[in-house]
Amino acid sequence: MSEQPASATATTTSQPAAKTEAFIDKAGEVRSAETLDAQAVTDWLKAQDIDLHGEPKVTQFSGGASNWTYRLQYDNVDLILRRPPAGTKAKSAHDMVREYTVQHALKEDYPYVPQMIALCEDESVIGCDFYVMERLVGIIPRSNLPKGLDLETTQVRELCTNVIDALIELHQVDYSANAELMSLGKGEGYCERQVSGWDKRYKKAKTPNVPSFYLVRQWLKRNLPADSSTCVIHNDWRFDNVVLDPNDPTTVIGVLDWEMATLGDPLMDLGSALAYWVQADDNKIMKQSRRQPTHLKGMMTRAEVVDYYLDKMGMQVDNWAFYEVFGLFRLAGIAQQIYYRYYHKQTDNPAFKNFWIIIHALHARCLILIAKHEGRQLASHDKVPAPVQKIAEKFLK
């Protein structure tokens, strides 16, 4: 059943309206190859008893490597439409039904989920499944905060803490009485499935100019823990997937991009999140690949995040290195799947050209973490190829 949207606007109180408006995340012109049949969508929504006034102004949010996201601005309501990219063969990779279901099921217990409006599984409307939700009006902290949004060190720490607290709150949701959430997972063995799955995906996507991750993959298998617990996990937790209050940029008002959410181990979710956590003292390659403002003065370090999280969750971990190494390996697998397409000329997007360098840097970080955990020097790993050894030793300086 369709639902009427909650308020899709925000008013300013602590800052001048024009200044606050400049910080709010905005959509741009629709890309020529990704046009949307707005009339078909409008007709379908009205058939679901959604009250719409006027013709929508259609814009599109940046990105496009994953699901396509459009803004439909009617006279009386502001909506977001999500659909898979054109030519998607496997629905499991861009499952709109699942993404909608997760958010719809979570809304009552997790306030940061946008209000779902309607789900369409009739491909005759625009050629694919899609769903529509309310637009959350706010700030999305990407690699840098919006120009002109200058936070004090204490505010940066508050923002950092609030983002981690939102993840903790998700991990504490009681899903046991929610049939829709219960259906997301496969039961115990999440850690083992993830290690095995990413091992296969990385080997399949490997190109000649990246490391094999042989030692890393073997170490993960040897150090595989039992699941610490099971909870709802986001699986793509980053600052650029949260929405901040325009009136108080330290406050989280929304969490986006639930396409990979599932039931799994919370420590695996945290480890995957920290793979993106580039801090102020990281090497040049990692800083150049940063996509969230975790370098700012006042942000926690990765180690501080782990300590804070474990304390708030009341958990203890014997081998945290496993979760951090897994997160880095998983990120390398994601990046390599993208780079594989560039290497084989399936895309000419210049943004992917140097992904192989980033993958080397991720590999080096994995080796460093493993070496520290094992209490040995990298030189003792005699199977590490010389070029990779050289890169890793360079980052140890």
N, C-alpha and C positions, 0 to 999 in steps of 0.2 A: 504494500500500500504506500502511496506517495505521502510525503509529509510537507507541510508548509514550512518555509525557512524561518529561522530565527533572524533577528535583526542583522542586516549585512552592512551596517554603517557604523562609523565611530566618530564621536565628537571630541574636540580638543578642549582641555582645561588648563593644563600646565604650560603649554607652549602656544605661540601664535599659530593659527590654522595653516597659513601658507607654509611655514617652516616644517610643521609636522607632516603636511601633505607631501613634501619633498622626500621624506624618508620612507613613505609607504611603498611597498612592492607593487610594481605596475606591469601590466601586459603591454605588448607592442603590436605592430602590424602582423597580420597572419602571413606566414610564409607561403610563397606561391604554390608550392607543391603539397601544401597541407591545408587546403581550404576546407571549410565546414559548411554543410548545407543547413544553414540556420533556420530556414523556413520549415524544413522537415523536422528539425528538433523542436521548434516552437509548436508545430501542429501536434506532435506526439505528446509534449508536455501538457498542452491544453486538454488532450484526450485523457490525461491522468488526473484531471481536475486541479491542475496547478494554475492559479490565478496570475495571468501575465498581461501587462498593459504595454501597448506599443510594439514597435519592431526592435529587436536587440541590436546593440552595437557590439560587434564581435572583434575581440582582440586575442592575442595568443601570448602565453608566457614563454620565456626563453628556454632553451634546451632542445629536446626532441630526440635525444638518444634513447630515452625510455618512453613512457606514455606521453601523449600529446595533451596539453592542458589549455583550455580556452576560457575566456571570460565572456559571459553573455549578460550585457547590461541593459535590462528592460527599464521602462519608466518607473516601475514600482518595486523592482527587486533586482539584486545583483547576484548572479550565479556563476558557478564554475562547472565546466564539462570536462571529463577525463575519458579518453579513448586510447586504444592501442595504436602504435604506428602502422601505417599502411603496409600491406604485404606480410603481416605477422602470420606465420604458419602454425605455431604452437600456442594455443590459448593459455597454456600453463605459464608461459613466460610473461604474459600481459593479461592476467586474468581479472577482468573488470568485475565479474560477479564476486569473486573472492575479496577483492579490495573493498567493494561496497559492503559486503557482508560483515567483514571485520569491523569496519567503522560503525556500521549500524548497530552491531551487537555490543560494541564497547561504549557507545555514547552515554548510556545511563550511568556507567561506573567510572568513566574517564572523561573529564570535562573538556579536555583539549582536542577532542575529535570534532571536526566540522559536522554540522547538521546535514544528514543525507536527505535529498529531495526525491529522487526517483532513479530506478535502475531499468535500463532497456536491454533486453536480450533478443529483440527482434532485429535481425541484421538487415531487414528490408528498409529500415528507416535511414541509416547512413552507411550501411555496409559492414557494421561491426557492433559488438556490444559496447555500451557506454553507460556512464552514470553522471548524475548532476547533483551538486551539493551547494551549500551556501558558500559565499565568498567570505573568508576571514580577512578583514581589513587590518593590515599591520605591517611590521617591518620584518624582513627575512635577512638574517645576518649571514651573508655569503663570505667570500674570502676576506672581505673588509667590511666594516660597518659603513652605512651610507655616508657619503661626503657631507661633513658638517655635523654629524652626530658624534660628538666627542664626550665620552664617558670618563668620569674620574676612576682611579684605580679601585676604589671601594665599590663603585657601581659595576665595574667589570667583574669583580669577584662575586658580586651578588647575581649578575647575569649568569655567570658560570655555574654557580651553586643552584640557581633555579632550573637551569637546563638539566643538570644531573638529577635534581629532585623530581623533575617530570618523568625521567626514565625510571627512577626508583618507584614512583607512584604507579607507573604502568606495570612494573614487575610485581607489584603487590595487589593487583586486581584479582579478585576471587572469580575465576572462570568456571568453577566446578558445577555451578547450577545453570550455566548458560549453554544451551545445546549448540548454538551457532559457533561459539568459541571452542567448545569441546571438540567440534568436528575438524578443527584446523590442524591438529597434530597427529603424529603417528605413534605416540607413546614413548616409552623409555628408549634410550639408545640414540638420542639426538646428537651427542658429541661424535659418536662413532660414524653416524650417517654423514655428518658434515665433513669430517676429515676424509672419509672415503670418497664422497661426492666431489669435493674440490680437488682431490688428488687426480681423479679421472679427468675432470674438466681442464685442469692445467696441462696435463700431458697431451690432451687432444688439441689444445690451442697453442702449444709451444712452437716458437719460430727459432731459427738457428742462432739468432743474436741475443737470446735471453738465457739465463741460467736454468738448469733443470730443476732446481730446488730439491735435488735428490736427498741431501742430508737433512734438510728441513722436513721433507715429507716422511722420511724414515723416523726422525726424532718424534714427530707428532704421533705417529702410529705407536711407537714404543712408550710414549708418555700419556697415552689416552686415558683420561679419568672417567669414572662413572659420572652420570649427570648429577650436578649439584642439587638441582631441583627442576621443576617444570613450571613455566608461567607463560603469559602472553609476552612475546618479544617482538620488537619493531623490525629488527634485522637491517636497518639502514639509518641508524640514529646519528644525525649530524646537525650542526647548527643551522645549516641551510634547509633543513626540513622542519624547523620550528618557526612559529610566527610570534612576534613580540608586540606588546601593547604600544601603540604610537604615543600614548600619553606617559608611559613608563617603560622605556625600552629594556629594563631589566626583568620585566614580567612576561612569562610565557602565556600566550592565550590560545595557541593551537599547535598541533603536530600534524604534518602532512606526509604524503607518500607512503602508504601502507601496503604496497603491492607485495612486499616480501614478508609481511608479518605472519607469525605462526605461533604454535606452542613449542617452546624449546628451553634450553638452559640459559638462565639470565647472565651467567658469567661469559658465555659465548657471545651474547649480545653486547656486553660491555667491552669485551676484547675486540670485537669487530668495530665498535664505535671509536675505540682508542687508536685504531689503525689510521684514522683520518686526523688524529689529534697532533698537529704539527706545533711544537712549542718553540719558544724563543731561542733556545740553544741547539736546535737541530741543524743538520748540515744544509748546505746551499741547495742541493737537489730537492730535499724535502720541503724547504721553504718555498721554492719555486712552484711546487705542486700543491701548495696549501689551498684549501677551498673553504676554510672557516676561520674566524678571527681568534683562534686559540693561542696566537702569539702575543696578544696584547698583555701589557703589564697589569697584573691582577688576576689573570687566568691561572687556574691550577695547573701544575705539571701532571703528566700521565700518572706518576706514582702517587701524587696527592689525590687524584681522582679515584684511584683504586682504594686507597685508605679510607677516603670519605664514604665511598659506596659500600664497602664491606662493613664499616661501622654502622651506617644507617640501616643496612639490611640484616645486621646481626650475623654475618657470615665469616667464616675463616677458610683460607685457601692454602694448601700445602705447596702447590706448584702454579703460581699465577703466571709464570713464564709461558706455560702451555697456551693459555687463553690469548695472551698478547701475540705470541708467535702465530697462532692460528689466524687471528685477525689480520695480521700483515700478509700471511700467505693467501688468505681469502681475497684481500684487496688486490694482491698481485694477480690472482686468477681473474678477477673482474677486469682489471686493466689489460691483461693479456688477451682476453677474449675480444676486447675492443681493438687492441693493436693487431691481432691476427687478421681482422678484416681490412685494416689499413695496409698491412704488409702484403696481403694477397690482392690488393687493388680493388677490394669490394667497396671501399669508400675512399674519397680523396680529402676528407676533412683534415686540414693541417693541424688541428688541435691534437690529433692522435700521433703525429709524426715521431715525437720523442718519448712516447710511453715506454719504450724498451729501456730507456735510461732510468726512469722511475722504478721499473721492475727490478733492475739491478740494485737500486738503493734500498728497496724493500727487502730484497734477498740479503743484503749486507746487514740490515737491522735484525733480521731473523737470526743470522749467524752470531751476531754480537750478543743477543739475548740468550741464545742457547749456550754460548761459551761462558757467559757470566753465571748462568744457572748451573752448569756442569763444573764450574770452577777451573776451567782449562783455557788455554790460549787458542786462538783460531789456528795457529800453526800446527796444533796437534791433529787437526782434521786433514789428514794427508790426501783425502779424496777431493778436496776443494780445488777446482781448476785454478791455475795461477792467475788469470785475469780477474776472477771473482775474488780470490784471496787479496789481490792488490787493492781492489775497490773497498773491500771490507776493512782492511787495515788502514786505508786512507780515512775512513769515517771514524775509526777508533781514536784518531789523533785529537 
